[in-house]
Amino acid sequence: MAEAPALDFYIDADDAYTPAAMPKGVVKMGGNEYEVRCPKDSLPMLIGRIEAKAEELKTPAAYEDVVRQMASAVFEPDDVELILERVIDPAERGLSVAFLIDTVRRVYEAYGPYMDKAYEELGLENPVKKTGPRQPQDRQASSKPAAKKATSRKPAARKTAARAR
């Protein structure tokens, strides 16, 4: 068995960087309030993986696991199961998967300035300021020319005739 070569350096990353404490928040959903915490800055990567796997999800259990991961990103562990039960409950008309995912996105956006500041303190720019083209204004413009609106002169002619009376 060959001896391992001696190391030229040793970095203890655990002692080098300690993230600033992020403020806690509260989200009201369907009349109940839930405490939230700042999601990891890797949340956009998690969302990207989920979107990439979306076509592969063959069972409801696999889909539920994805939703659980999203909820776990911002909600306290004790609340995640309660929230998922409310999402699944047919009597909870307002709490849906789409509602929950939108809420996670909004929490992430609310913490954006705090994450930006943490990166600035490191002398860096937040590399994941956006999760991708999710808003219409964020999408790239289409290369197709805009369709021309068809206009009818009949309504204008009627207005003119009405004014002449």
C-alpha positions as CSV (number, residue, x, y, z in Angstrom):
1,M,0.0,0.0,0.0
2,A,1.5,3.4,-1.1
3,E,1.7,6.2,1.4
4,A,-0.5,9.2,0.8
5,P,1.5,12.3,-0.2
6,A,1.9,15.0,2.4
7,L,-0.5,17.9,1.9
8,D,0.8,21.3,0.9
9,F,-2.0,23.2,2.6
10,Y,-5.1,22.6,4.7
11,I,-8.2,24.8,4.7
12,D,-10.7,24.5,7.4
13,A,-13.8,25.9,5.6
14,D,-15.9,25.5,8.7
15,D,-14.0,28.2,10.4
16,A,-13.6,30.6,7.4
17,Y,-17.1,31.5,6.5
18,T,-20.1,31.9,8.7
19,P,-23.2,33.2,7.0
20,A,-24.9,36.2,8.6
21,A,-28.0,35.4,10.5
22,M,-31.0,35.9,8.3
23,P,-34.2,37.4,9.7
24,K,-37.1,35.0,10.1
25,G,-40.5,35.7,8.4
26,V,-44.1,34.6,8.6
27,V,-46.3,33.5,5.7
28,K,-50.1,33.4,6.0
29,M,-51.7,30.6,4.0
30,G,-55.4,29.8,4.2
31,G,-55.8,31.5,7.5
32,N,-52.8,29.9,9.3
33,E,-49.4,31.5,9.8
34,Y,-46.2,29.6,9.3
35,E,-42.7,30.7,10.2
36,V,-40.3,30.7,7.3
37,R,-36.5,30.8,7.0
38,C,-34.2,32.0,4.3
39,P,-33.9,29.2,1.8
40,K,-30.4,28.1,0.8
41,D,-29.0,30.1,-2.2
42,S,-29.0,26.8,-4.0
43,L,-32.9,26.8,-4.3
44,P,-32.8,27.8,-8.0
45,M,-30.6,24.8,-8.6
46,L,-33.1,22.6,-6.8
47,I,-35.9,24.0,-8.9
48,G,-33.9,23.4,-12.0
49,R,-33.4,19.8,-11.1
50,I,-37.1,19.4,-10.3
51,E,-38.1,20.9,-13.6
52,A,-35.6,18.6,-15.4
53,K,-37.1,15.6,-13.6
54,A,-40.7,16.6,-14.1
55,E,-41.2,14.5,-17.2
56,E,-39.7,11.5,-15.4
57,L,-42.1,11.6,-12.5
58,K,-44.3,8.6,-13.0
59,T,-46.0,8.2,-9.6
60,P,-47.9,10.5,-7.3
61,A,-45.5,9.6,-4.5
62,A,-42.5,10.9,-6.6
63,Y,-44.5,14.1,-7.3
64,E,-45.3,14.5,-3.6
65,D,-41.6,14.1,-2.7
66,V,-40.7,16.9,-5.1
67,V,-43.4,19.2,-3.5
68,R,-42.1,18.2,0.0
69,Q,-38.5,19.2,-1.0
70,M,-39.8,22.6,-2.2
71,A,-41.7,23.2,1.1
72,S,-38.7,22.0,3.1
73,A,-36.6,24.7,1.5
74,V,-38.4,27.5,3.4
75,F,-40.8,26.1,6.1
76,E,-39.9,24.7,9.4
77,P,-39.6,20.9,9.4
78,D,-42.6,20.5,11.8
79,D,-44.8,22.6,9.5
80,V,-43.9,20.8,6.2
81,E,-46.1,17.8,6.9
82,L,-49.0,19.9,8.1
83,I,-48.8,22.1,5.0
84,L,-48.7,19.1,2.7
85,E,-51.7,17.5,4.4
86,R,-53.6,20.8,3.8
87,V,-52.5,20.8,0.1
88,I,-53.8,17.3,-0.3
89,D,-57.0,17.8,1.6
90,P,-59.9,18.4,-0.8
91,A,-61.7,20.6,1.7
92,E,-58.7,23.1,1.5
93,R,-59.8,24.7,-1.8
94,G,-57.2,27.5,-1.7
95,L,-54.1,25.5,-0.9
96,S,-52.9,23.8,-4.0
97,V,-49.5,22.7,-5.2
98,A,-49.3,25.7,-7.5
99,F,-50.1,28.0,-4.5
100,L,-47.4,26.4,-2.4
101,I,-44.8,26.6,-5.1
102,D,-45.7,30.3,-5.7
103,T,-45.4,30.9,-2.0
104,V,-41.9,29.3,-1.9
105,R,-40.9,31.5,-4.8
106,R,-42.2,34.6,-3.1
107,V,-40.3,33.8,0.1
108,Y,-37.1,33.3,-1.9
109,E,-37.6,36.7,-3.6
110,A,-38.3,38.3,-0.2
111,Y,-34.9,37.1,1.1
112,G,-33.1,38.2,-2.1
113,P,-31.8,41.5,-0.7
114,Y,-30.4,39.7,2.3
115,M,-28.7,37.1,0.2
116,D,-27.3,39.8,-2.1
117,K,-25.8,41.5,1.0
118,A,-24.2,38.3,2.2
119,Y,-22.5,37.9,-1.2
120,E,-21.4,41.5,-1.2
121,E,-19.7,41.0,2.2
122,L,-17.7,38.3,0.5
123,G,-16.9,40.7,-2.4
124,L,-19.0,38.7,-4.8
125,E,-22.2,39.2,-6.8
126,N,-25.1,36.8,-6.1
127,P,-24.7,34.3,-8.9
128,V,-28.3,33.1,-8.7
129,K,-30.3,36.4,-8.5
130,K,-32.9,34.9,-10.8
131,T,-34.3,31.4,-11.0
132,G,-34.7,31.7,-14.8
133,P,-37.3,33.2,-17.2
134,R,-40.4,32.8,-15.0
135,Q,-41.9,36.2,-15.5
136,P,-43.1,37.4,-19.0
137,Q,-40.8,40.4,-18.9
138,D,-37.8,38.0,-18.2
139,R,-38.4,35.8,-21.3
140,Q,-36.4,36.5,-24.4
141,A,-38.2,38.3,-27.2
142,S,-39.5,36.0,-29.9
143,S,-37.7,36.2,-33.3
144,K,-41.1,36.1,-35.0
145,P,-42.5,39.5,-36.1
146,A,-45.5,40.7,-34.2
147,A,-48.8,39.9,-35.8
148,K,-50.6,42.9,-37.2
149,K,-54.0,43.6,-35.7
150,A,-56.9,43.5,-38.1
151,T,-58.8,46.7,-38.1
152,S,-62.3,47.2,-39.3
153,R,-63.4,50.5,-40.6
154,K,-67.1,49.7,-40.2
155,P,-67.3,50.8,-36.5
156,A,-65.5,54.0,-37.3
157,A,-67.9,54.7,-40.2
158,R,-70.9,54.1,-37.9
159,K,-69.5,56.6,-35.4
160,T,-69.1,59.2,-38.2
161,A,-72.6,58.6,-39.4
162,A,-74.0,58.9,-35.9
163,R,-72.2,62.2,-35.4
164,A,-73.6,63.6,-38.6
165,R,-77.2,63.1,-37.4
